Amino acid sequence: MSTKKFAVIGHPIGHTMSPFIHTELFKLNSIDAEYSVFDVAPNTFDTEIPRLMRELDGFNVTIPYKSAVIKFMDSVEGAAGEYGSVNTVRSSDRSGRTTDPTGFVRALSAADIRLGGDVVILGAGGVCRVFAGEAARAGCTITFGVLESDIRSAQTIKAEIAQYHPQVKADIVEINQLSGEFDLLVNATPVGMYPKTEAMPVPAELLAHCRAVFDAVYNPEHTMLLTAAREAGCKVQGGMPMLVWQAAASQEIWLGVEFEKSEVENVIASATDYMNRNFK
């Protein structure tokens, strides 16, 4: 049996955890596979995607191509259509899906955090649309906490989410004016990410009014936000579990495999250790 070939594509791609994570996940099911990294320049994108679909069994897609890759798909399935975002391509049937929602929901569940009630989402970037969509699907009331410069982007996301979830209750508030009680705060901004780790997206005082905090940042493992949230008595979850769970979901799509929660938790621990040793 020949070695299966997978990869992640994006631009620019520097250091990425994806090869390590996928290799560890392949081992769990004794899959003979290799996972590469391709930095695809914008001027070669239209020729590279068909070539990669011929040469690879599947690939992941990251910034800035999650929407651009859709035009090459014969089918776009699941939540990928709703979010206009594909991060997992299966070459055999030229299908595109997104595993970002699965990674988010499974990461929350692993930390015993319920997606429900009043949720505040910080930011208005691409992943914010996923977090907001899953919160709307769960019947949450959503507050977008954004900078003044991001209000228009948040309005666009709010309108797009409402097309699929017309019952959703959502508001947009400048981040420095957030107040009230929240069941969950989700950081969808890069604030606090390595190397600029001495920063938080919200004042620590707000965390006293949050029951749980999810930070999509995975490096460092313990962001200032998570540390302050833990001190405030919140349940917390960082970004690494989401990263690993969405990778596991990609392999479920490519290979039809399944993973035990305990197995994935071991990979999360290994990936965190690898990151701490190699990405500092």
Secondary structure, DSSP 4 states (H G I P E B T S, - for coil): -PPEEEEEEESS--S-SHHHHHHHHHHHTT--EEEEEEE--GGGHHHHHHHHHHH-SEEEE-TT-TTGGGGG-SEE-THHHHHT---EEEGGGTEEE--HHHHHHHHHHHTT----SEEEEE--SHHHHHHHHHHHHTT-EEEEEE-GGGHHHHHHHHHHHHHH-TT-EEEEEEGGG--S-BSEEEE-S-TT-TT--S--SS-HHHHTTBSEEEE---SSSS-HHHHHHHHTT-EEE-HHHHHHHHHHHHHHHHH-----HHHHHHHHHHHHHHHHHH--
